[in-house]
Amino acid sequence: MKIGFLTTHLGLFGSIRELLEISNRLVAWHHDVTIYFDQVNFPVRHWMPINAKLSLNDNLPKMDALILMDSPFDYHMTEFRNCDSKFKTFVMMGFDHERFSLEDLKGNAVDRNLKEILMNYEVCADGQWQLDYFKELGICTGVPIGGINIQQFNNTNSKRNIDVGYSGDRRPRKGTGTILSALERITWKHDYYWAKGDQKFIVEFLNRTKIFVDNHLRAGWCNPVLEAMACGCAVICNDIPAVKDFAINNKTAFVLSDNSVRDFVDAINLLMNNDKLREYLSEQAQEKAKEFDYDIVARKFEEYLLSKL
């Protein structure tokens, strides 16, 4: 297949990881893949390999499949509409169901470009929970593309000398303030990885961590939680839809329905004082994470595209 991905940039974001993990595999499976973007200074090659061809997003050529990645801006929509492609789909990243309802779609509360996309094209997304919500709204859906690179994120059986780890991302929707308040109330050794190193550093950090805590308030696919699970951490996380596919309460993680400071403190203390429970959550989490290996996710996406041609 001749496949194009249309995106704004290739910066260090979870949504771009999904694009690159899938496009790299499509290239490996002998498809002709090009990523079209509009910021010429933005291919950030140091954080992930990019095996697809790169091009600016003007004058898109004829192709088999065109995938618009979560940026229905005016200039993207022009290229998306005008491209001679046998099949077109939109991938909505980081979506939370509170962003719009059926009433919003019927009215004027949704951006006109996004509304056009949702009403006229099939929509893919990070996780199955998003697609289920779209189906309830009468939107045609494709397949989920959220996953994890198990060859990169896995348990190396390193010595775990960090009691409690967390991402440390200070953006408000990451909910780190609650985590910091909880950590002030415990005596266990804790540390974070945000802005300290590359992907290799994160893997090494997670493999030195016993318990990983996360309090995302909104997300489409919670990479930090799944990555920690794959690396063998016992995970404590907030109960949001973005972890629904893989964080199963009391089996693969502690999922807190009330993400209060006290709940995080209690959960951390419980796990730190119960080695067997930590080991159980770790073992179950690692097995669950394997279900979302990008080798599996990308193959399903490939099959989805082929079925439309």
N, C-alpha and C positions, 0 to 999 in steps of 0.2 A: 504493500500500500504506500501511496504518497500521502504523508500526514503532515499537517501543520498545526502548531500550537501558537496561539496569539495571546501575548501577555504584555504587561506594562514594563516589567523589568525582570532581572534574574538575581535579585538581592537575597540576603540571608533571612528568609521567612519560611515558616512551615509549609505554606502553600506552594512555594517554589521547590521545596524538597520533593513534594509529591509529583510535581511536573517533571523534575529531572530524573527521579527514580524510575518513573514510568517511561519517559522518552528514551532514557539510556537502554532500557531493556528492549524497547521496540527497535532501536537501532541494532542491538545485538541479535535480534531475530530477523534481521535483513530487511527491515522496512526503511523507506526513504523519509527521514524525519527532519523537519526544519522548525526551529523556534523563531517566531517573528516577534520583535519587541521594538519599543520606540525610544528607549534611552540608550544611546550608543555607548555611554560610559559605564553601563551597568552589568555586563557579564562578570559576575564575581566568581572567578574560577578557583579561588583558593579554598573554598569551603566545601565544594562538591564537584566531581567530574561532570563535564558537559560533553556528551558524545554526539549529540545531534548537531546539524548545521545551524548556523546563526545568521539572521538577516534582519534588516529593518522591515517594519510592517507596512510599507507602502507598495502598492501594485502587487498584491498577492497572486501567485500563478495558479493555474488550474491544478486541482488535487483531488484525492479521493475523500479525505476527511479533514475538516477544520474544527479545531477545538478552541473555543474562546475561554480563557482562564480568568473568571471573576472580575473583569474590568470592562463593563459595558459603557465606556465613555463614548462621546460623540464620534471621535476619530476612530475608535475601534469598531463601532457599529457600522460606520461607512464601509470599512474594509471587510467586515464580516458579512454584511448584506451583499456586497458586490462580488465577493470571491466566487469563482466558478468551481464549486466543490460538490461532489456527489452527496455528501452528508455533512451536516453541521450540528454541533452540540455545544452546550454551555456548561462549564463546571463552576458551581457556586461554592466558594471556599469560606470557611469561618462563619457559616450561617447559623444563627440561633432563631428558633421559632418565634421569639418575641419581636423579631424585626418587622414582620408583617403578617396579616391574617387574610382570609378570603375577602372580608369587607374592604380591606386596604387595596387589594388587587382590583376589585370592582370599581373603586373610587379613584381618587387622585393622590393617594398617600404614598404610592410606590413610584420611584423614578421611572420616567417614561421609557428609557432604554431597557431597564430591567424588566419592566412590564411587558414590553414587546418580546423580549427573550423568553420570558416564562410562558407567554401565551402562544408562542409560535415555534418553539424549538424544544427538543428533549433536553432535560437537565440532569447532569451528573452532580455529585457532591462528595464531600469528605467521607461521610458515614451513611450507613443504611437508615439510621434514625431520621436523617434529613430527607431522604427520598420517601420514606413513609409519610412524613408530614406533607411533602409536596403532592403526593398521591391523594391525600385527603382534600387538598385544594383543587383537585382536578388537573394538575400539571403533569404532563408526560415526563417520565423519568427514565434514566439509564442505569448506570451502575456506580457503586461507591469506589473512590480511588484512594482513600486513606489507607496507610499501611506502615510497615517498618522494614528496614533493611537488617534482616537477622544475621547476615554475614558480618555486619558492622556492629550492631548492638546485640551483644550476647554476654553470657556469664563466663568470665575468664577465671573464675575461682581464685580471685585475688584476696589478700587479707583485707578485711573490711574494718578500717580504723576511723571511719566517720560514722557516728551514731545516727545522726539525722541530716539528710541532705535535702536541698530544695533548689529550684532554678534561680531564684533571686531576681527575676525579671520585674522591673519596677513599673511597668505599664499598668494602669488602674485595672483593666479587665483581667489581669493575671491574679489579682487577689492576694498579692504578697504581703500586704499590710497585716492581714490576719495571721499569716505564718510568722511574721516577725514578732508580733505580740505574744504568740504562743511560745516561741523560742525564749522569750524573756522570762518565762515562768518554769523553765526546765533547767536541769543541770547537765544534761547530756551534751556531748561534743557535737557541734553542728557547723555546716559550711554550705556554700552555694557555688554554682558554676557560671552563672551568667556573666558574659563579657570577659571571662578569664582565659579563654582558650578556644581552640578549634574543635571540630567534631571528635577527633581522637581524644582530646582532653576530656570531653564530656563522657565518653565511654569509660575512660579510666576512672573518672570521678565516680560514676555510678557503680563501678565495680568495687570501689572502696567504701560504699555507703550501705549501711544496714537497713535504714528506713528512709524512704523518700516521701516527702509531703508536698502536696500541690493543692492550690485553692483557686483554680481558674473559675472566673465568674461567667465567662462567655467564650465559646470556641466552637469550631466545627469538628475538629479532630485533635485530641489532646496529645500531641507528640511527647511532651515531657513525661506523662504518666506511662504511656506504652513503652517508651524507651527504658524507663526505670524498671518496669516489669520484666522486659526482655533481658536486662542485665542482672536480674536476680535480687533486686531490692524488694523489701516488703513495703507496699505502697499504701499511703493514706491520702484520700482525695475527696474533693467536693462532689456532691451528687448533681452533676449536670449532664445533659444529653450527650455531650462530646466524649464522655467516657463509657457510655452505656454499652457499646458493642464489646468491650473487653474488660472493664472493671466490674467484677461481680462481687457484691458485698459478702464478706466473710469467706470468700473462696479465692479470688485472685487479688483482692484488695480490701481495705477498710474504706467503705464509701459512706461519707458522713451526710446524712440528710439535713442536719442542722450544722452548718460549717462555722460554729462559734469558736472563739479562742479556747474556751473550756473543753469543747469536744476534741479539738486537735491535741490539747495538752493531755487529756485522758487517754486518747488513742495512742499517742507516742509512748506514754508511760506504760500502758498495758503491753505493747509490743516489745519494748525494751526489757521488760521483766519476764518475757515469755519466749524463750528461744525456739521452742517447738512450734509455736504459732507463727513466728516469723518465718521459720523454715517452710512450713506448710504453705503460707501465702506466696512465698518466693517460688516454690516448685510449681504450684498451680499457675502462677502468673507467667512463668517462662513458657509453659506448654500452651497457654492461651495466646501469647504473643506470636507464636509460630504460625497461627492461623492467618495472620495478616502480613506475612512475608510478602514483600513487593514482587517476588517471582510469581506468587499466586495472584495477587491483585492486578498486576500488569497483564498477565495472561488473560484474565477475565475481561479486562478493558480491550485488549486486542480482539478477543472473540466478539465482544459487543460491537466494535467498529466494523468488523468483517460481516457481521449479520445484517448491517445496514446498507451494504453495497450490492 
